[in-house]
Amino acid sequence: MLNRVYKFSLYLEDKGIAKILILAFVIRFVWWLYIAIFNPDGFWLYDSYGYYNLAYNISHYGVFSRDAELPLTPDYYRTPLYPFFIVPFVFFDDTGSWICLVQVILSVTTVYFIYKITQQITSKNNVALLASFFFAVDINQSMLACYLLTETLFIFLLTLFIYFFVRYYHRKKPVDILFASSVLGMAVLCRPVATYLFFIPVFILLIIHFNNVYVFFKRLFLFKFILLITLAPWLYRNYNTFKHTFISLIGHHDLLNYHASGVYASKNHMSLFDAQQTLRWQCYNEFKGDAYMLPYEYAKFIQKKSLALIAEYPLTMLYLQIIDMVKFFIKPGMGYYKQQLGLQSLYNYAPYKDNNFLKAILYIIVFYQVIWLVIIYTLIFIFFMQRITFNSLILFLLLIVLYFSILTVPPHTDVRFRSVVSGILVIFAVLSILQKNYIPDTHEN
């Protein structure tokens, strides 16, 4: 198998990155075009309306609010980058199609940076082209680009952060730390799940500069200072609005709605929905104060209640977490494709297009996803079975994958979660065809 994959990489070398980028665009554009013509509702999921309302209210009223009607209540769930990203489009695009077309281009740009990252790691053009090809033909990237959701922008920012950090790993120039930190800050402002990701590059910086503590602390100060500068305007807005400094309160509510509710549903043999309703009502009644007027205090209260429930049944939580980590890596997507093809309604999950041709397309897409995963994970298995040297760069990428696989939302994990790290997975996969059994390391003494 490795021989065939290696020969294919040489074939790609003759084609060049430009043709792979064209392929990536064609795949994503065809999917976008189908939705735009036959099922414009396919651009929207539940969260999409909230993001669009945020952008609309920013542009028309200067208020960061998800409310659809006046008066507008300041929002404390969402972070600002994606709503500001789509602000220019709310003046002329109420279907979401143009927003998604821009996301298609952004996804293609991510393919290019996957190429550049792999090229920096391996110094081999054919291996870098193979990584970009695998990412280009990841159909889930096309699906996500055609939703009014944060994923495509976030994946681009995460990839760009990795690119600059890998460049610093090789060049040791402070400017790369500056760019990496600022892009990571933007990623946090896109999706707060990245809030604690900064611990990973800090740990890797410590390894790189282990023999030069002075340089480490200089880089650490630069990294944290730029990150704080990037986040500061949003932190100030929240302090000025809610009298507390925070990035987002959505994590506190997710802890109740998914982690704690998942445990509660499992122990009481009920549906997740019923468990959510029960715990929400309990928390609302037990909170001493107005939950709407004191959103920060209420979020801290439900966080405390959720952690107490999870601590009461740690083995159940551990079991759900393990199951969800497995889903994170292997679960193919189906529901999103049903909705975008028009086979399933967004609101009640009832089929409203009984079309055998579209059903056949759906099954082909699911089968394709399985084949893609089998190829990628087979190559990853081969790579890690080789006698490789685990240098700090490989550790850096591996820790990012583990970070996102652990921060899943039991029992709600789906293909959207894995797609965030698909670029790293394809990089690990193509490393299996390297002729050497290690990745060259460069440390500063």
N, C-alpha and C positions, 0 to 999 in steps of 0.2 A: 504493500500500500504506500509506504513512504517513497518508494522509487517512482510510483506514478504521480504522487503529489509533487515530488521534486521536479519531474519532467514538465508537469503542468506549470510550475512556477517559472521554468525557463521559457515556456511558451508565452506566458504573460510578459516576460521581460522583453520579448520582441514587440509586443503590443504597446507597452508603456502605460503610464498612469492616466494619461488623457483619455484613452479608450475605456478604462475602468470607470472613470468619473462619468463618462457619457452613458455607460451601461447603468450605473447607479441612478443617474437622472432619469433615464428612460423607464426603468422599473418603477420608480416613485411617481413619475409624471403620469404614467398609464393608470396607476391606481388612483391618483388624484383626479384624473380626467373622468374616469368611470363614476366616481362619487359625485363630482361636480355636475355631470350630465344626468345621471339616472337616480341619484339618491343624495341630494344636498343635505338632508338631515343627518347623513352619515359623518359629517364633520363634527358633530356635537355629541358630547357626553354630559352627564349631570354637572360635573365641575366646570364644563365649558361656559355655561350660562353665567356662573359666578364670576369667572375671569372676564367675560365680555362686559358684564355690568360694571366691574371695577374700572375697566378701561373707559367705558362710556361716561361714568361719573367723574373720573379724573379729567377727561377732556371737556366735559360740559359744565361741571360744577366745582371742579377743583377739590373733590372729596374722595378719599380712598374708602369706598363703600361698595358692598355687593348688593345693596338694596335695589329693587327694581322700581320702587316708587318713593316719592318724597314723603316725609323727611328722611334724610340719609343718615344712617348710623355708621360711625367709623368702624372699619373692620379690623379685627385682631387675629384672624385666622391666617390669611394669605400674606405672602411676601410680595414686594412691589415689582420685581424685575419683569416678570411675564406680562402683567397688566400694562406696564409702560411700553413693553415691546410691541403690543398690539394696539396701542392708542392711535397711531396714525391711520389705522385701517377702519376704525369705527365710524369715520366720517363718510365712507363710501361702500363699506363691505359688511352687510348685515347677514350674509350667508356663511361667512367664515372661509370661503373658498380662496380668497387672495391671501389671507393669513396663512393658510395651509400650503399654498404654493411657495410662499417665502420659506416656510419650514422645510419644504422639499429641497430647496436650494441649500438651506442650512445643513440638512442631513447629508447632502452630497459633499459639502465642505468638510464635514466630519470624516467622511471616507478619506479625504486627502490627508487629514491630520493623523489618521490611523496609519497611513502609509509613511508619513514622516516620523512618527514615533518608532515604528518598527525598523525603519531605516537607521535611526540613531542607535537603537539597541543592538542591531545585528551587523550593521555596515554592509549588508547584502541587499541589493536592489530587488532581486527575484523574490526573496523572502518577504520584503516589504510590500511588493506588489500582490503577493498571495494573500497577505493579511487584509489589504484594502479590497481585494476581490471578494473574500469571504464576507466582509462587512457590507460590501455593496449589494450582495445578493441575499442578505438577511431580510426576509420579507417583513419581519416585524418592525423594522425601521421605517418602511414605507407606510405601514398601518399607523404608527405613532405620529409620523409627519402629517398625516391627514386628519388629525384631531386637534381641536383647540385645547390643547393641554400643554403642560410645562415640559414634558419629557424630551422632545427634540432639542429645545433650547438648552435644557439641562445637560443632556448627553454631549452636546457640542461644547459647553463650558467645561464639563468634567474632562473631556478629551483634550481640550486646550490647556487646562491646568496640568494634566499629565505630560503633555508635550513640553511645556516650559520647565517642569521639574526634571524631566529626563535630560533636557538640554543643559540644565544646571549641573546635573550629575556628571556630565562629560566635560563641560567648559569651566565650571566653578566660578562663573561670573555673577556678581550680585544682581545685575539687571534681570537675569532669569528668575531669581527669587522674587524680585519685585513684581514681575508679570505673573508668575505662578500664584502669588498670594492675592493679588488683585482679582485675578480670574476666579480663584476659589471663593473670594468674598462675593463675587457676582453669582456664583453657583449657589451659595447659601441664600442669597436674596431671591434666587429663582425657586429653590426648593429647600426648606429648612432641614430636610433629612441630612444635608451635608454639614450641619452645624459643627459636629464633632470630628469631622474628617481631618481637620488640621493636625490632630495628634499624630497621624501617620507620617506626613512629611517631616514633622518635628523629630520624630523618632528616627527616621532615616537620616536626617541631617546629623543627628548625634552619632550615628554609626559612621557616616562618611568622614566626619571631623573628630572622631574619637581621640586622635592623637594631637589634636590642636584645639583645646577648649576655648581659647580666645576667639578663633575664627567661628566656632560653633555658636557662641553667644552673640557675636556680631550678626550672623545670619539669622539666628533665632529672633533677635530684636527686630531686624528688618522685616522678617516674615510676619511677625505678630503686629508690628506697627502698621504695615500696609493693609493687613487684613482688618484691623480695627478702623483705619481711616475709611476703608470701603464700606464697612457696616455702620459707621457712626451716624450718617444722616437718618437712616432708618431707626436706629436705636433712639436717637433724639426725638423723632416723630412719635414713637410709642411712649416715651417718657412724657413728652409734652401732652399727649392725648390721654393716656391712661395712668400717668404718674408712676409708671414702672418701666424698667429697662428690660426688654426682651426682643427676640427675633420674631417669634410666632407662638401662639397658644394652641395651635392645631394638634401638636404632639400630645398634649395633656388630654385632649378630648379623644384622640385616637387610642390612647392607652385605655380609656374607659370603654370606647365603642367596639374595640377589636380584641385587645389583649385580655382585659378583665372580663369582657362579655363572652369571649371565647371560652375562658375557664369556667365562668358561671353557667354557660349553656351546656358544657360537657358534664359538669357535676350535677346539674339538675335536669338533664335529658330534655332540653328544649331547643328550639331553633335560636340561631344567633339573633334574629330580629326580636324575638320575644325577650331574650336576655338583655339586649340593648335597651328596650323599652322599660324593662323592670329596673335596671340599674340607673338609667337616666332619671326616672321618676323618684327613686330613692334619694339620689344625690340632690335633686332639686328641692325635695321636701326637707332634707336634713340640713341644707346650707342655711346658715343664719345670716341672712342679708338678701339683697336683690341681685340675683344672678346676672341680670342684664345690665345693671348699673355698675356692678363690680366684676367684670369679666376676668381680670387677673386673679383676684382672690378666689373666685369660683373655680377657675382652672386649677389652681393649686389645691383646692379642696378635693376636686374629683381625682386629681393625681394621687393624693394621699389615700383616698378610698380605694382606688384601683390597685395601688401597690400593696395595700393591706390584704385585699382579696387574693392577689397573686401570691403573696407570701404565705397565705393560708393553704394554698394548693400548689406548691412549687413543682412537684412532679408532673402534674397536669399541664402546667405552663411549659415545662421543659419538653414534654411530649409534643405539644402543639407547635413549639418552636422548631423541633427537629423535623416534623412533618412538613412544616412550611419551608424549611431550608431545602428539603428534597424537591418540593414543588418549585421553588425558586430556580433550581438548576434544570429541571427536566420538563416542566409543564408547558405544553404548546398552547397557543392561543386559539380560541374558537369563537367565543362570544363577541369579541370585538369585530371579527370578520363577518359574523352573521349580521351585526348591526350595520356595518359599512356597506355590505352587499345589498342590504334591504330585506334580508330574510327574517329579521327580528326587530320588534319595536323597542325603542329605547326605554319606554315608560313601563310597559307591562310584560316584556319579554315574550309576547305572543307573536307567532309568525303571521305576517301580513302579506308575504309574497310567496306563493307556493309555486316556485320555479325550479324545475328539475335541473336545468342547466346551471343555475346559480348554486344549487346544492352540490352539484358535481365540482364546480370551481372551489367551493368551500372545503370539500374533502381533499381535493388536490393540494390546497394550501396547507391544510393540517398535515397531510402526509409529507409535503415538502419540508415543513418545519421539523418533523421528526428526523428525516434524512439529514438535514443540516446539522441538527444537534448530535446525531450519531457520528457524523464525520468530525465535527469539532471536538467532541469529547474523546473520541478514539485517538485523535492526534495529541490532545492534552495528556491523555493517559500514557501514550508513548513517550512524550516529552519528560514527564515526571518519573517514568521508569528508567530513563537514561541516567547515567552517572553525571548529573549536572552539578555545578557549583552554585549554591544558593547565595548569590551576591545580594547586596542591598537593593539593587534595582528590581530584581525578580521579587524580592520580599516586599518591596513597595507596591508593586502591582497586585501581588497575592493578597496583601492586607486590605487593599481597596475592595477587592471582590468579597472577602470575608466580611468587611464592614457592612456592605449593602445586603449581603445574604443574611446577616444577623439582625439587621434593622428592618426585617420584614414585618408584616402586620397580620399575625394569625387571627382568624383563619381566612385571610383575604388575599393571599399572595397569588399573583398571576404573572403573565408574560411581561407586563409593563415593568415589573421590578427587575427581572433579569436583563431586559434590554438595555438598562443603564450601564451594565458591565460587559455587554456583548463585545465591545471593541477590545477589552482586555482579554476576553476568552479567545478571540481569534488570534491575538498576538501570542498567547501561550501555545495555541495549536500550531502555528507556523514555525515556532521555535524548534519543533520536533524534526524538521528537515535540515537543520544546521549540520554541517559536516563536523564541527567541533562539539565537544560534550560540555562546553561551558560558555557563558557569556563574558566577554572581556570586562574586567572591573577596573575602575579608575578611582583611587582614593588619594586624598591630599594628606601628605604626612606632616 
